[in-house]
Amino acid sequence: MALRLLDLFSCAGGAGMGYHRAGFEVVGVDIAPQPRYPFEFTQADCLTLDPEFIATFDAVHASPPCQSYSDLAKRNGNADAWPRLIEPVREMLIQSGLPYVIENVEGAPLINPVVLCGTMFPGLRVLRHRLFEASFEIVAPVHGKHPKVHTFDKRKSHFGKTDEWKDFVQVTGGGNCTLAAAREAMGIDWMSKGEINESIPPAYTQLIGEQMIRHIEESREADYKVRRRA
């Protein structure tokens, strides 16, 4: 029977897909409807979930809204206009007693986070840095050198010398490539452009999910040995 993972603040399922590929049965929760979420989904406020419902899972991933911590909000001076949810989410996950992961942008107040980047994963073509705090150790691949990114800006020296189907692309904001190329670059084939803007590549959480499964299995084996000796 597959381990079950609760995917909080799920959006359209980029993180959830990675955990699914790692071997989890995934259930998503988001306060907004997510018609393209690829797994079982419940529309709800993640911070008001019943602890007994959370306890039916083996692990939890949470991607609280990042606007308050983003570079854009800091530049605009309106970071305080957005809710800061990492601290209450962390407390909820600690209280659950389950293995957990919290994902957010650079600058977010995560504890001892690991940084993942598209250069770490063969096949990805995006420079999307994301931080991951976990209740277990995450081992990250080597962070590769950042290549030049496909551009529409004629002022840049490499304008006209890149290909959206071969080179790294920008998928946030207005982007610099077609939706089809953005999907291929991210390893996502079901999202709209707006959903891809908010997503992380599934490869990130597939890596984390595989390590999380090993952590759960090793912890359960250690607990079993302790009980046998008791």
N, C-alpha and C positions, 0 to 999 in steps of 0.2 A: 504494500500500500504506500502510495507516494506521500511524502511530507507535504503539509499544507502551509502556504505562506500568505499572510495578509498584506496586501499592497495598498498602503494608505496614501491619500492625495494622489491617486493613481493616474490622473489625466487620461490620455488615450492608450496607455499601456506599454510605453517603451521599456520601463524598468520591469514591469510584469512579464513581458515576453522573454527577457533575459533569464529571469528566475524559472520560467516554464522550461526553457531550453536546458537549464541546469538540472531539471528533474523535479521541480516543485509543482504541486497543484496550487494554482494561484486564484485568489479572490480579491477583486479590487473594490475600493471604497473612495468616493469623491463627492464633494458637496454639489458639484455640477453634473448634469447628464453627460454620459460618455458613450454615445451610440456606436462608436467604432472600437470600444474596448474589447479585446479579443477573448476574454475569459468571463467567468461568472462575475457579476458586478452588482453592487448595492449603492444607491444614491443616499448619502447621509453625511452629517457633520462628523468628521473623524474624531474630534475631541469629545464627542458625547457618546461614543460607542460603549455598550455594556461590557464591563470587564469579563463577564462570563462568556460573551461572544468571542472576545479576543483570545481567551484561554482555550478555545477549541482549535487554535492553530499551533503550529510548531515553531514559527518564526514570523517576524514582522519587518517590513520595509516601509519607510516613510519619506516622502519628498515634500515637505511643507513648502508653501509658496515662498519664492525667493526674492520678491520685489524689494522688500525692506533692506536686503543685504546686497543688492546688485550695484554694480558700478554706475549704472544709469541713474538710479535713485540718489546715490551719493553726489553725483555731478549736478543733479537737479535740485539737491537740497531738500527732497521730500521723502526721505527714507521713513520718517516717523508717521507718514500717512498710511503706511502699510502695516498689517499685524506682524508681530514678531512671535512666531509660533514654535521655534526650535526648542526653547526651554520647556514649555508645557508638554510638547510632544515627547521630549526625552524623558521627562518625569513619568509620563503615562507608560512608556515602553519599559522603563526600569521597574515600575510597579507590576508590570505583567510577568516579569521573571523570564521572558522568552528571549532567545537570541534576536538581536535587532540590528538594523542598519538605518542611518539617517543620511540622506543625500541632499546636497545643496551647492550653491555657487561659491566661488572663491570670495573670501571676505566674510562668510557666514561664521557664527560663533560655534563651530563644531569642536569637539574634544579629540585631539590627536588624530586628525583626519588623514586619510590616504587620498592622493590626487590621481585621477585617471584622465588620460588624454587619448584622442583618436590615434596618435602616432604609436601607441602601445599595442595596437590590435591590427594584424594583417587584414586587409580588406576594407577597413574604415578609411574615409577621406575627409574627416572633419577635425578641427582643432577645438574640441569642446571640453574644456577643463571642468571637472566636477569633483567635489569633495565628498568623502564617505567616512562617516564616523560609525564604528561598529563595537559591539560588545564582545567581539572576538578579533583575532588578528587577521588583517587582510594583507596579503602579499601581492604587490603590484608589479607588473612587467617593467622593463627598462623604458624610461621616457625618451622617446626619439627626438631628433632635431626637427624643428618645425620647418616645413617646406613653404615655398611661396604658394599663395592661395589664388585660385582662379578669380579674375577680376573683370568688372565692366568699366573700371576707372581708367580712362585714357591717359591720365597723368602718371600712372605707374609704369615703371620700365618694362614690366613683363606683360603689359596689356597686349592681347592678341597672340601670346606665345603659350597659352595654356588651353586645356581642353576640359570641360566640365565632366566628361565621362572618364577621364584618366587622372586628373589632378585633384588636390584637396579643394573643397568648396566651402563657402560660407552659407549656412542655412538659417541663421537667426535674422531677425528684423526683416528688411526688404530682401535679403539674400542676394546671391549673385549667380544663380543657376536656375534651371527649370525644376519643377516639382519632381519630375521623374528622376533627374540626376541627384537631387537632394535625398530622395528615398533610397537610391542605390548607395549613395555615400554614407548614409547612416545605418544601413542594414534594416530598413523599415519599409514595408510595401503597402501599408493600409491607412496611413495618416494623411490628413490634409496639410497644407503648408503651415497654417497656424498651429496645428498640433505638433508638427515636427519642430517648430520654433521652440516649443516648451519641453521637448522630449530629450532623453538621453539615449545613446545607442544601446540596444539590447546586449551587445557584447560586453558592456561594462558590468551589468548585473549577472550575466551568465558566469563571468569569472568569479564574482563575489558569491553567487549562489552555489557554485561548485565547492568553494572553500567553506561556505556556511554548512553545507550538507556534511562535509567531513568533520567539521567542528561538532555538529549535533551527534553524529554517529560515535565519535570518540568520547564525547561527554557521557552519552548513554552507556557505552561500554565500561567507562570508568566507574559510573554509578553502580552498574551491575556487579562489578568486581567488589566494590565496597560492601554492597548488601550481602554478597556471598560470604564475605569474611566476618560479617557481624553475627 
